[in-house]
Amino acid sequence: MVTVVSLISPEIGLSGMLGTHVLVMVTAPKREEAERITRRLLDGNLAACVNIVSGIKSLFWWKGEIEEADECLLLIKTRLDKMDELVEVIKQTHSYTVPEIIAIPIIAGNKDYVKWMDQTIERP
């Protein structure tokens, strides 16, 4: 028998956020490119915050071979309604033919942070 346990605590609450906010992961070959992508996303109000994590080692299949690359990982906090434009901006700015752009739903979090995300993304 499987027991379902709620991941939402009364202290955190959902605040209407289920399915609305996402964490997007993108890899980039160099820090300069990661920063260029980040600036375009922030300037376009497509993200509230982007963390750039250097020193990522990626191994992956590409054109029938296992490849290895040193990369940076962008952790992009945004909303689902911004994804189409966000993907287009990343594809236009990124040097990879097929950049990794993966969105993970944020199912819970600090209500004040989520409110800040919304205010930041919606500012003129």
ABEGO torsion letter per residue (X at the ends): XBBBBBABBAAAEAGGABGABBBBBBBBABAAAAAAAAAAAAAAGABABBBBBBGBBBBBBBGGBBBBBBBBBBBBBBBAAAAAAAAAAAAAABABABBBBBBBBBABEBAAAAAAAAAAAABX
